[in-house]
Amino acid sequence: MPSLIPKPLRGRQRLNQSSLTADGTVRESPNELLKQARRFDPAITLDELTGARLAASEYFNGTFNELCCIVDSELNRAERRKKSLFRSLTFRGTFGRQGRSRRASTVRDPQRRHLLAARAVLSGRKRGISGGAFQFFNPTAQLVMHQRWLEGKVQRRHCHPLVILERWCLDLPWAKDKGPCVLDCKRPGTRTLRWVGEIPGVDPTRLLLFGPGTRKFYKFYQATRNMLEKRIPGISRTPDK
């Protein structure tokens, strides 16, 4: 007769064992994955599992505070949309890769530390750690992927991190007649974002968090760009070439 005692989660053991379809959708249903995870932690909720998969997928090797910031920022966005974390990050009730259907990735099976970060935020203990952010990206990784895209090593478009910074901070649209990753600098918008600033345990060159902007949007943009150019070698080249 099998033991009813939950198995302890040790080391790098994963909560789930999932597989993907060709389009990047997780084959196993969230309820099936939740059942798997409850073998290790009977108290885990669907939102905690979602947050753990988010943290594992977006920044697998992040510090605890970085993982918490990722979950917290997505929870901020979910609450703005009056949705649960699960509903905000899934498409037709499925986990999967980031894209038009999913605003962030939940494709990767999490470990215990990813669950602990999600639980810390959802329980309130680390709620607010992201400083009100609801957008984020990794400038260092983005720079690498942009170069690989230019070299034809990856097909998916990866814009230069300074282009993303300009688009978010200055609310600039794409210049559709000038090719991919080029902004229309003549049409600034009003939905600007700004870097939330330094957070203990979070390296902004690997996790740059953005919250609502202010009227001094250009000042915040320039300060953030100066920080990135100072800390990331090779980032200061012309971003759209």
N, C-alpha and C positions, 0 to 999 in steps of 0.2 A: 504494500500500500504506500503511495507516495506521501512524503512529509507535507504537512500543511504549514510548516514554519517557513516564512519568506527567506529566500537566500540572501545572505549579506552581499552588498555591492562593494567589491574591492578593486583597488588599483585603477586600471584603464578599462575595466569591464563596462560594456555598453548596456543601457537600459533596454534597447530595442535591437532587433535584427530585421532590417527592412530591405526592400529591393525597389528598383526604379523601372518605369516604362521608358520607351524611347523618347518621349517628350518631357521627361524629367518629373513625372508624377510618381509619388510613393504608392506602390501597389497595395500595401496593407492599409486597411482602414484605421482611422484614429482610435476607434474602440478596441481594435485588435492590438494596436501598439500600446494602448493604455493597459490592457490586460497583461501584456508582456512586462511592462514597467512595474506593475503591481506585484510581480513575483519578488522584486527587490525592495519595493517600498509600497506597502498597501495603502498608504494615505495619499499618494500622488493624485492630483486632479488633472483634468483635461487641459486647463489653462497652464498648469505647471509643466506638463509634458510639452505643450506648444512652446512655452518660453524656453525650455531646455533645448528643444530641437532648433529653435531660432538662434540661441547663443552658440550652439555647436556648429551650426551651418554658416553663420556670419563671421564668427571669430573663434574657431575651435580652441586655439592655444592662448587666448586672451587671459589677462589677470582676472582675479575675482571681481574687482571693481569694474573692469572693462566689460565683462560678461553681464554684470548687473546693469550697467549703463545701456547696453543694447536692449535688454528686456524692458527696462524702465522707459526708454524712448519709444519703443513700439507700443507699450501700454498707454503712454501719453496719446499717441496717435489713435489708438483704438478707442479710448475714452472720448476723444474729440469727435469721433464718428459714431459714438454711442453704441459701440460693439464690444463684445468680449475679445480677449486676445486671440482665442481660437478662431472666432468668426472673422476677425480682421486679417488673419494671416493665412487662411485656407481658401481654396477655390472649390466650390461644390463639395465641401466636406472632405477635401484631400490635402495632404501635405505635398510639398514639391519644391522645384526650383523657382527662383525669383523670375518674374516676367510680367507681362501685361495682366495676367490673372492673379498673380501673387506679388505683393509689394516687397516681400523679403523672403529669403530662402528658409525652408524648414526641412531640407532634404537629408540632412545628416543625422545619424543616430547619436544621441547624447550620452555622456558619461555622468557619473555622480556629481562632479563639480558644476556641470551645466545645470543640473537639477537644483543644486543648492543655491546657485545664483538666481534662478527663476523664482524659487521659493522665497528667497530673501526679499525680492521686490514685491511679489504678490502678497506676502504676509504683512508688508508695511515696513519691515525692518530697514530695507534699502530703498524704499519708495522715495522718488525725488532726486536720486543720486545723479541723474543725467542733467540736472539744472534746467528742466523744462524742455529738453530736446525732443524732437520727433522725426529727425532725419540724421543720417550718419553715413560716413564712408571711410575707407582706409586709403589715405593719400599715397603712402609708400607702395602698397600693393597695386593701386590704380595706375601709378606711374609705370610700374613693371609691365602690367597688362596692356597699357597704351602702346608701349614700345613693341611688344609682341604682336599687337594688332597691326601696327605700321609695317612690321616685317612680314606680315602675312602668315604668322604662326598660329593665330586664332582667327576665326571668322566673325565671332560676335564683336560688335563695336565696343571699344573701351576708350572713352575720351580722356584727354589729359586732365589730371586733377585740378589744375588751375582753371580749366574750362568749367568743370563742375562747380568750383568755388564761385566763379563769376555768375554762372547761371542761377545758383541758389541765393547768393548774397545780393545780387543786383536785379534778380528776377528778369533775366534776358531770355527771349525766345530763340529757338534755332533759326538760323538763316537757311531756309529750305532750298534756296536756289544756289547755294555755295558748297554743297556736299555735307557729309556727316561731321559732327563735332565742331561746327563753326556757328558762332552766336551772332544774332542781329543786334549790334550794340546801339542802334538808333532807336530801339523800342524797349526801354527799361519799364518794368512793371511796378506794382505796388505790394506784391506778396513777397517781400524780401525776408531772408533768413540771416541769422548771425551765429557765429561760433559762440558757444556758451562759456568758453574760457577754460582755464586749467582746472582739472579735477584730480585729487589725490589718487594715485594708482592707475591713472589713465594717461597713456602716451598719445598726444594729439597727432603725431605723425603717423600713427597706426589706427587711431580711432578719433575722427573729427566729428563732433556732435553739434548739431544746429537746432536753434529754437527760433521763435518769432523775431523778426527784425524790428528796427526802429527807424526813425527819420534820418538818423546819422548813418545810414546803411553803407555809404562809401567809406567812411572812416573805419567801420568795423571790418569791411572787406579788405581794405589796405593793410590793417593791422594783422589780420589772419594770413594774408598772402606773405607779408614780411616774415612772420613766424615760420611759415612753411619753407620759404626760400633760405632762411637761416639754418634750419634744422635738417632739411632733406637735400643732400647733394644732387645736383643735376636737374632740379625741378624748375629752375627759373628760366628755362628756354621758352621761346615763343610757343604758346600752348596749342595753336591751331595749325602748326606746320610739322 
